[in-house]
Amino acid sequence: MTLWSGGVRGFVCALVIVGCAATASAQDAPAGEVSAGWRLLNIPDTFGFGGSQTLPLGWYADVSGNMTRVFAVVGEVSGNYKSFDDNLDFGPLVDVNVSVNVHTFMGGIRASARQKPRFVPFAQALFGLARGSGTVEGHATVAGRPISIDESESASDFAFDAGGGVNFGLTDRIGVRVGASYVRVGGSDGGNAFRFGIGAVIPF
């Protein structure tokens, strides 16, 4: 079983569990919610540098409209950023600085269980666009002569996000959200990523 199919099956199971629990709830839902906060992105085996890369500087913002107590439609945007230094051996040793930006623009559906207004678990599936861009600047000395590299690339592709989390209500007007998700960018030859975030959530 691939990571892609495992992520989808895991989301379906979570959606069924949350949906069944939410259906049994008598708690009314607000018209919708707005949430924004910090988000970390981890991309395994990224950029050909070996291992995984974590982009710790990030943000997200989303808005949802509740269709029923259980289901809501969601729109979300996010961004993650990182700059790091490395050395590449092309014969001469090249010192490089890499800057990476990843943005997503997604929408989908969320299922929430509302038995307790101060503790609302949810699962969601989002679909949309992921856009990544990167800049590589490098410097080296070859045969006593300095050389420099300055390259930029960007690309966009379809993205799918399966995840969930919990909204913790602090008051009737504001709460805290903790969430995590698996992200697939592209098709069978695409890549995987994982996201974790903490933010404020405001019902309306």
C-alpha positions in Angstrom: 0.0 0.0 0.0 1.5 3.4 -1.0 1.7 6.4 1.2 -0.8 8.1 -1.1 -3.5 5.3 -0.7 -2.7 5.0 3.0 -3.3 8.8 3.5 -6.6 8.7 1.7 -7.9 5.6 3.6 -6.8 7.1 6.9 -8.8 10.3 6.1 -11.9 8.3 5.0 -11.8 6.4 8.4 -11.4 9.7 10.3 -14.2 11.4 8.4 -16.6 8.4 9.1 -15.7 8.4 12.8 -16.1 12.2 13.2 -19.3 12.2 11.0 -21.0 9.5 13.1 -20.1 11.2 16.4 -21.3 14.6 15.1 -24.6 13.1 13.8 -25.4 12.0 17.4 -24.7 15.5 18.8 -27.5 17.9 19.7 -25.1 20.9 19.9 -26.0 23.7 17.5 -23.2 25.0 15.2 -22.3 28.6 14.5 -22.8 30.0 11.0 -19.1 29.5 10.3 -15.6 30.0 11.6 -12.5 32.0 10.8 -9.1 30.7 11.8 -5.5 31.9 11.3 -2.1 31.1 12.8 1.3 29.4 12.5 2.0 26.4 10.3 5.0 24.1 9.9 5.6 22.2 6.6 7.8 19.1 6.4 8.8 17.8 2.9 10.7 14.4 2.9 13.7 14.1 0.7 13.5 17.6 -0.7 15.5 19.5 -3.3 17.9 16.6 -3.8 19.9 17.6 -0.7 19.1 14.3 1.1 16.9 13.8 4.1 13.9 16.0 4.7 13.5 19.7 4.9 11.3 21.4 7.4 9.9 24.9 6.7 9.2 26.2 10.2 8.3 29.8 9.1 4.7 29.6 7.9 1.1 30.8 8.2 -2.4 29.7 7.3 -5.8 31.4 7.1 -9.2 29.7 6.5 -12.8 30.5 6.6 -15.7 27.9 6.8 -19.4 28.0 6.4 -21.5 25.4 8.2 -24.1 23.7 6.0 -25.3 21.5 8.9 -24.1 20.8 12.5 -21.7 18.2 10.9 -20.5 19.5 7.6 -19.0 22.7 6.4 -17.4 24.1 3.3 -13.9 25.4 3.8 -11.5 27.8 1.9 -7.9 28.0 2.9 -4.6 29.8 1.9 -1.2 29.1 3.4 2.5 29.9 3.0 5.8 28.5 4.2 9.3 29.8 3.8 12.9 28.8 4.4 16.5 29.9 3.6 19.5 27.6 4.3 23.1 27.2 3.3 24.8 24.1 1.9 27.9 23.0 0.0 27.7 21.2 -3.4 30.6 19.3 -5.0 30.6 19.9 -8.7 34.4 19.3 -8.9 35.0 22.7 -7.3 33.1 23.1 -4.0 30.2 25.5 -4.4 28.8 27.4 -1.4 25.1 27.8 -2.0 22.2 29.7 -0.4 18.8 28.2 -1.1 15.5 30.1 -0.5 12.2 28.2 -0.8 8.6 29.4 -0.8 5.6 27.2 -0.8 2.0 28.5 -1.1 -1.3 26.6 -1.2 -4.8 27.7 -2.3 -7.4 25.1 -1.4 -11.0 24.4 -0.7 -13.0 21.4 0.5 -15.2 20.0 3.2 -14.9 19.6 6.9 -16.8 17.3 9.4 -16.9 18.3 13.0 -18.2 16.5 16.2 -19.9 19.0 18.5 -20.9 17.0 21.6 -18.9 19.4 23.7 -18.8 23.1 22.6 -15.3 23.5 24.2 -13.8 20.5 22.5 -14.7 20.0 18.8 -12.6 17.5 16.8 -12.8 17.6 13.1 -11.6 15.9 9.9 -11.3 17.6 6.5 -10.3 17.1 2.9 -9.0 20.0 0.8 -8.2 20.2 -2.9 -6.5 22.9 -4.9 -3.2 24.3 -6.0 0.3 24.2 -4.6 2.9 26.6 -5.9 6.5 26.3 -5.0 9.4 28.6 -5.9 13.1 28.5 -5.1 16.2 30.5 -5.6 19.8 29.2 -5.5 22.7 31.5 -5.2 26.2 30.0 -5.2 29.8 31.1 -5.2 33.0 29.2 -6.0 36.6 29.7 -7.1 37.8 27.8 -10.2 41.4 28.0 -11.3 41.8 31.1 -9.2 38.8 32.8 -10.8 35.6 33.5 -8.8 32.3 32.3 -10.4 28.7 32.8 -9.2 25.4 31.0 -9.7 22.0 32.7 -9.5 19.1 30.5 -10.6 15.3 30.7 -9.9 12.6 28.1 -10.5 8.8 28.0 -9.8 6.1 25.4 -10.5 2.4 24.8 -9.7 0.5 21.6 -9.4 -2.6 20.0 -8.1 -2.6 19.4 -4.3 -4.7 17.3 -1.9 -4.7 17.7 1.8 -6.2 15.1 4.3 -6.1 16.0 7.9 -7.9 17.1 11.1 -7.5 18.5 14.5 -9.3 19.9 17.5 -10.8 23.3 18.3 -10.5 24.2 22.0 -13.0 26.8 23.0 -11.6 29.4 25.4 -14.7 31.6 25.4 -17.9 31.8 23.3 -16.0 34.2 20.9 -12.5 32.7 20.5 -10.7 29.4 20.7 -7.5 27.6 19.8 -7.0 25.2 16.9 -4.4 22.4 16.8 -4.3 20.5 13.5 -2.1 18.3 11.3 -2.4 16.9 7.8 -0.9 14.8 5.0 -0.4 16.6 1.7 0.0 15.1 -1.8 1.2 17.4 -4.6 0.9 16.1 -8.1 0.0 12.6 -9.3 1.8 9.3 -9.2 5.1 11.0 -9.8 4.4 13.8 -7.3 5.6 14.3 -3.7 4.4 14.0 -0.2 4.4 16.6 2.7 3.1 16.9 6.2 1.8 20.0 8.0 1.2 20.9 11.6 -0.3 24.1 12.8 -1.6 26.1 15.8 -3.9 29.1 15.5 -6.8 31.1 16.8 -10.4 30.2 15.7 -13.3 32.7 15.9 -16.9 31.5 15.3 -19.5 33.8 13.8 
